[in-house]
Amino acid sequence: MRSFGTEGRVRPEHHYIVPRTEEITDFISRVKNGKYIVLFAPRQTGKTTFFRLALEALVTKDPTYFPIQLDFQTMRNAAPVTFYDRLHYQINMQIESVFQKRGEVLSDTLAQFLENTQLTDDFSMMVFFRRLVGMLNRDLQNQGFASTKVVLLIDEFDGIPQTVVSDFLYSLRQIYLSDEIPCPHSVGIVGVKSIAQLDYDRSVSPFNIQDEFRLPNFTLEQVRELLSQYTDEVGQTFEPEVVESIHKETAGQPVLVNGLARILTENLDIPKTESITIAHFLKAHIQLVRGRNVNIQHLTTNIRRDRRFERILMDIMSYEDGLDFNLWDPHIDELATYGVIKEDADGMCQIANPIYLYCIMQAFKPTMNGLEQEYHHEDNIDGFQGYLTATGQIDMERLLDNFRDFIARAGFKILQVPDTPQESVGRHLLLTYLDLFARSVGGALFFETETERGRMDLLITHEREKYIVETKIWRGDIRYQMGKKQLAAYLKLESETQGYYVVFDHRRTPEPRIETETIEGVRLRSYVIPVVQEQPSAQ
């Protein structure tokens, strides 16, 4: 039985796979036109799997295309002579592999040519390819094939040694612009960092012939198609809400989609005779974001490398005017390279998906903030259990009233929360408070998906009920009132009749508020919570 692939290359014989028919058609068209195609995207987005499947589809339809697939992953620290020696070895192995797959044997002439050739630099590589196409033509034309078109696919291209990258790219460019029969006919370059980010002499671009290829995340329909393959094979169905939630929470990011699907179909031990429900999804979501996941570990490792990343990410989530998606800024460029942020429809920065947003907040909030003992008033002997009603529902008003009182009780101590930017401290504390509450009562906390700039929507689920809390930073009364209307409209869209609005006021003379009102048929409970700006003088 196949499974949902989350590690390494996804293979159709072993894994459920999104066909990406339109994208493959686009890729094949570019190859046939002799394009030099580049795809740079974050790790675990399916780019290597896509290119290999597309190349296989091309060769299946037209065997005159001859694929040579290379990988530069282990070459980063190689000296130039070692790099070209390994390059020669990989090319030879790939040529032999293609002949074996076709049930053919290399001629003695071609075998001797491959064995006797030495690659020592970019010029010898260029000469080698020019001679190779003639050798392949003689071998394959004897077997009834037309003129051979070599397609070179280079994976992990940014592993190329810095000492050879410029000359290597110049040679590919010269082949592309040559009047002779080009070999390779087409080139596919796959990596994480773009050519512009590689360290070569930028005075002249050595590779201005590239044709950039963008591989989008899965659409909702593609997620539905992926999961239906499992249903057709096993018989177990997914409730429609589960499919939609997987797509919303991941924004279609391939490894996250497959990760949630794998947890649902393998880790949770749901009987195959039962449908997979939204309750199952919530458990899978918790397991994904709180477990050991390679993709999320890469994410958090990358964003922790530089404390300036935290400031940028907090600004993206705080400012309603948005933060310009300016790739000339090295930190924004790096966050985009890692797949942490993306450009929204208005050209502003956006966190890539809600799961990443949750993990970013968890990564930056302290495990212990030192204020946990002050969460409850000394008269509260029931702890968080005291905020459940007799019927098992959450009394959100009392829970948030207590949070407001906790901030007041803590006073300047919130400024002592370790490693937390001052403007983020209120949101960090609310996240920690609600997360601890949700886990204490058997619920779950995660981020709602459809958020606008400057707002962060927290969603608590408990006993199949959900409670939405929107948080913002105070930006004036006009925006405060506008935020209420936006939240009311959003709640109606989600078929919810009640919501909660928490705004943190960082001004030196804040105006605390607590309001309950009905807007467009939706009941809102709003809080403006002052955040202390400085520790009082010891005098």
Solvent accessible surface area in square Angstrom, and as a share of the most:
residue,aa,sasa,rsa
1,M,176,0.78
2,R,61,0.22
3,S,28,0.18
4,F,1,0.00
5,G,4,0.04
6,T,26,0.15
7,E,117,0.52
8,G,71,0.68
9,R,63,0.23
10,V,26,0.15
11,R,98,0.36
12,P,56,0.35
13,E,111,0.50
14,H,105,0.47
15,H,31,0.14
16,Y,3,0.01
17,I,30,0.15
18,V,10,0.05
19,P,56,0.35
20,R,16,0.06
21,T,93,0.54
22,E,146,0.65
23,E,26,0.12
24,I,27,0.14
25,T,86,0.50
26,D,58,0.30
27,F,3,0.01
28,I,13,0.07
29,S,54,0.35
30,R,50,0.18
31,V,1,0.00
32,K,98,0.41
33,N,105,0.54
34,G,11,0.11
35,K,73,0.31
36,Y,2,0.01
37,I,1,0.00
38,V,3,0.02
39,L,5,0.03
40,F,42,0.18
41,A,19,0.15
42,P,30,0.19
43,R,101,0.37
44,Q,51,0.23
45,T,19,0.11
46,G,28,0.27
47,K,16,0.07
48,T,35,0.20
49,T,15,0.09
50,F,7,0.03
51,F,0,0.00
52,R,42,0.15
53,L,30,0.15
54,A,0,0.00
55,L,2,0.01
56,E,78,0.35
57,A,28,0.22
58,L,0,0.00
59,V,27,0.16
60,T,114,0.66
61,K,151,0.64
62,D,41,0.21
63,P,51,0.32
64,T,18,0.10
65,Y,9,0.04
66,F,0,0.00
67,P,15,0.09
68,I,0,0.00
69,Q,27,0.12
70,L,2,0.01
71,D,47,0.24
72,F,0,0.00
73,Q,108,0.48
74,T,108,0.63
75,M,1,0.00
76,R,120,0.44
77,N,145,0.74
78,A,13,0.10
79,A,53,0.41
80,P,58,0.37
81,V,97,0.56
82,T,48,0.28
83,F,0,0.00
84,Y,5,0.02
85,D,89,0.46
86,R,98,0.36
87,L,2,0.01
88,H,23,0.10
89,Y,137,0.52
90,Q,40,0.18
91,I,0,0.00
92,N,18,0.09
93,M,78,0.35
94,Q,53,0.23
95,I,0,0.00
96,E,63,0.28
97,S,34,0.22
98,V,12,0.07
99,F,2,0.01
100,Q,135,0.60
101,K,168,0.71
102,R,54,0.20
103,G,67,0.64
104,E,58,0.26
105,V,127,0.73
106,L,30,0.15
107,S,40,0.26
108,D,111,0.57
109,T,76,0.44
110,L,1,0.00
111,A,41,0.32
112,Q,104,0.46
113,F,12,0.05
114,L,5,0.03
115,E,138,0.62
116,N,115,0.59
117,T,24,0.14
118,Q,145,0.64
119,L,8,0.04
120,T,73,0.42
121,D,61,0.32
122,D,36,0.18
123,F,128,0.53
124,S,25,0.16
125,M,1,0.01
126,M,10,0.04
127,V,56,0.32
128,F,4,0.02
129,F,2,0.01
130,R,83,0.30
131,R,133,0.48
132,L,0,0.00
133,V,14,0.08
134,G,25,0.24
135,M,21,0.09
136,L,0,0.00
137,N,25,0.13
138,R,135,0.49
139,D,11,0.06
140,L,1,0.00
141,Q,89,0.40
142,N,131,0.67
143,Q,61,0.27
144,G,70,0.67
145,F,50,0.21
146,A,63,0.49
147,S,59,0.38
148,T,6,0.03
149,K,68,0.29
150,V,1,0.01
151,V,3,0.02
152,L,2,0.01
153,L,5,0.03
154,I,0,0.00
155,D,10,0.05
156,E,30,0.13
157,F,0,0.00
158,D,8,0.04
159,G,1,0.01
160,I,0,0.00
161,P,3,0.02
162,Q,80,0.35
163,T,103,0.60
164,V,6,0.04
165,V,0,0.00
166,S,24,0.16
167,D,74,0.38
168,F,1,0.00
169,L,0,0.00
170,Y,83,0.32
171,S,3,0.02
172,L,0,0.00
173,R,68,0.25
174,Q,97,0.43
175,I,4,0.02
176,Y,74,0.28
177,L,97,0.48
178,S,32,0.20
179,D,153,0.79
180,E,100,0.45
181,I,128,0.65
182,P,50,0.32
183,C,1,0.01
184,P,0,0.00
185,H,32,0.14
186,S,0,0.00
187,V,1,0.00
188,G,2,0.02
189,I,1,0.00
190,V,1,0.00
191,G,2,0.02
192,V,19,0.11
193,K,97,0.41
194,S,36,0.23
195,I,5,0.02
196,A,72,0.56
197,Q,51,0.23
198,L,5,0.02
199,D,93,0.48
200,Y,25,0.10
201,D,94,0.49
202,R,139,0.51
203,S,90,0.58
204,V,92,0.53
205,S,51,0.33
206,P,1,0.00
207,F,1,0.00
208,N,95,0.49
209,I,28,0.14
210,Q,62,0.28
211,D,36,0.19
212,E,102,0.46
213,F,7,0.03
214,R,197,0.72
215,L,27,0.14
216,P,71,0.44
217,N,57,0.29
218,F,16,0.07
219,T,72,0.42
220,L,58,0.29
221,E,106,0.48
222,Q,27,0.12
223,V,0,0.00
224,R,95,0.35
225,E,68,0.30
226,L,1,0.01
227,L,3,0.01
228,S,45,0.29
229,Q,33,0.15
230,Y,4,0.01
231,T,32,0.18
232,D,123,0.64
233,E,79,0.35
234,V,41,0.23
235,G,52,0.50
236,Q,2,0.01
237,T,62,0.36
238,F,22,0.09
239,E,58,0.26
240,P,102,0.64
241,E,93,0.42
242,V,0,0.00
243,V,11,0.06
244,E,71,0.32
245,S,18,0.12
246,I,0,0.00
247,H,42,0.19
248,K,84,0.36
249,E,6,0.03
250,T,0,0.00
251,A,28,0.22
252,G,0,0.00
253,Q,10,0.05
254,P,9,0.06
255,V,15,0.09
256,L,1,0.00
257,V,0,0.00
258,N,11,0.06
259,G,6,0.06
260,L,0,0.00
261,A,0,0.00
262,R,64,0.23
263,I,14,0.07
264,L,1,0.00
265,T,13,0.07
266,E,76,0.34
267,N,80,0.41
268,L,40,0.20
269,D,122,0.63
270,I,13,0.07
271,P,71,0.44
272,K,90,0.38
273,T,136,0.79
274,E,81,0.36
275,S,50,0.32
276,I,0,0.00
277,T,30,0.18
278,I,27,0.14
279,A,36,0.28
280,H,33,0.15
281,F,2,0.01
282,L,33,0.16
283,K,121,0.51
284,A,0,0.00
285,H,1,0.01
286,I,59,0.30
287,Q,69,0.30
288,L,5,0.03
289,V,18,0.10
290,R,118,0.43
291,G,39,0.37
292,R,213,0.78
293,N,28,0.14
294,V,79,0.45
295,N,11,0.06
296,I,13,0.07
297,Q,67,0.30
298,H,82,0.36
299,L,7,0.03
300,T,18,0.10
301,T,80,0.47
302,N,33,0.17
303,I,0,0.00
304,R,136,0.50
305,R,131,0.48
306,D,31,0.16
307,R,132,0.48
308,R,148,0.54
309,F,2,0.01
310,E,1,0.01
311,R,103,0.38
312,I,25,0.13
313,L,0,0.00
314,M,10,0.04
315,D,21,0.11
316,I,10,0.05
317,M,13,0.06
318,S,9,0.06
319,Y,67,0.25
320,E,35,0.16
321,D,93,0.48
322,G,17,0.16
323,L,49,0.24
324,D,84,0.43
325,F,34,0.14
326,N,55,0.28
327,L,88,0.44
328,W,234,0.82
329,D,46,0.24
330,P,94,0.59
331,H,33,0.15
332,I,8,0.04
333,D,33,0.17
334,E,55,0.25
335,L,0,0.00
336,A,23,0.18
337,T,16,0.09
338,Y,49,0.19
339,G,13,0.13
340,V,0,0.00
341,I,5,0.03
342,K,78,0.33
343,E,98,0.44
344,D,28,0.15
345,A,112,0.86
346,D,101,0.52
347,G,22,0.21
348,M,49,0.22
349,C,2,0.01
350,Q,76,0.34
351,I,17,0.08
352,A,15,0.12
353,N,6,0.03
354,P,15,0.10
355,I,0,0.00
356,Y,11,0.04
357,L,16,0.08
358,Y,5,0.02
359,C,6,0.03
360,I,0,0.00
361,M,0,0.00
362,Q,43,0.19
363,A,15,0.12
364,F,12,0.05
365,K,28,0.12
366,P,21,0.13
367,T,126,0.73
368,M,126,0.56
369,N,8,0.04
370,G,65,0.63
371,L,8,0.04
372,E,31,0.14
373,Q,171,0.76
374,E,45,0.20
375,Y,3,0.01
376,H,45,0.20
377,H,87,0.39
378,E,156,0.70
379,D,113,0.58
380,N,43,0.22
381,I,158,0.80
382,D,92,0.48
383,G,20,0.19
384,F,17,0.07
385,Q,96,0.43
386,G,21,0.20
387,Y,9,0.03
388,L,44,0.22
389,T,56,0.32
390,A,117,0.91
391,T,115,0.67
392,G,26,0.25
393,Q,87,0.39
394,I,10,0.05
395,D,40,0.21
396,M,3,0.02
397,E,38,0.17
398,R,121,0.44
399,L,0,0.00
400,L,2,0.01
401,D,29,0.15
402,N,14,0.07
403,F,1,0.00
404,R,73,0.27
405,D,54,0.28
406,F,0,0.00
407,I,4,0.02
408,A,80,0.62
409,R,86,0.31
410,A,3,0.02
411,G,17,0.16
412,F,64,0.27
413,K,80,0.34
414,I,1,0.01
415,L,58,0.29
416,Q,108,0.48
417,V,9,0.05
418,P,64,0.40
419,D,105,0.55
420,T,24,0.14
421,P,30,0.19
422,Q,81,0.36
423,E,38,0.17
424,S,6,0.04
425,V,2,0.01
426,G,1,0.01
427,R,10,0.04
428,H,3,0.01
429,L,1,0.01
430,L,1,0.00
431,L,1,0.00
432,T,14,0.08
433,Y,0,0.00
434,L,0,0.00
435,D,4,0.02
436,L,61,0.30
437,F,0,0.00
438,A,0,0.00
439,R,115,0.42
440,S,49,0.32
441,V,18,0.10
442,G,68,0.65
443,G,12,0.11
444,A,6,0.04
445,L,8,0.04
446,F,11,0.05
447,F,1,0.00
448,E,16,0.07
449,T,24,0.14
450,E,93,0.42
451,T,44,0.26
452,E,94,0.42
453,R,76,0.28
454,G,2,0.02
455,R,12,0.04
456,M,4,0.02
457,D,0,0.00
458,L,3,0.01
459,L,9,0.04
460,I,0,0.00
461,T,14,0.08
462,H,11,0.05
463,E,130,0.58
464,R,179,0.65
465,E,80,0.36
466,K,65,0.28
467,Y,28,0.11
468,I,2,0.01
469,V,0,0.00
470,E,0,0.00
471,T,1,0.01
472,K,6,0.03
473,I,7,0.03
474,W,25,0.09
475,R,73,0.27
476,G,25,0.24
477,D,64,0.33
478,I,139,0.70
479,R,76,0.28
480,Y,5,0.02
481,Q,66,0.29
482,M,94,0.42
483,G,0,0.00
484,K,3,0.01
485,K,124,0.53
486,Q,51,0.23
487,L,0,0.00
488,A,0,0.00
489,A,54,0.42
490,Y,14,0.05
491,L,0,0.00
492,K,109,0.46
493,L,135,0.67
494,E,37,0.17
495,S,98,0.63
496,E,40,0.18
497,T,103,0.60
498,Q,60,0.27
499,G,0,0.00
500,Y,10,0.04
501,Y,1,0.00
502,V,1,0.00
503,V,3,0.01
504,F,0,0.00
505,D,0,0.00
506,H,27,0.12
507,R,89,0.32
508,R,183,0.67
509,T,110,0.64
510,P,44,0.27
511,E,87,0.39
512,P,92,0.58
513,R,59,0.21
514,I,70,0.36
515,E,54,0.24
516,T,59,0.34
517,E,59,0.27
518,T,98,0.57
519,I,29,0.15
520,E,106,0.47
521,G,64,0.61
522,V,3,0.02
523,R,87,0.32
524,L,0,0.00
525,R,36,0.13
526,S,0,0.00
527,Y,1,0.00
528,V,2,0.01
529,I,3,0.01
530,P,39,0.25
531,V,2,0.01
532,V,53,0.30
533,Q,42,0.19
534,E,104,0.47
535,Q,107,0.48
536,P,88,0.55
537,S,86,0.55
538,A,116,0.90
539,Q,210,0.94
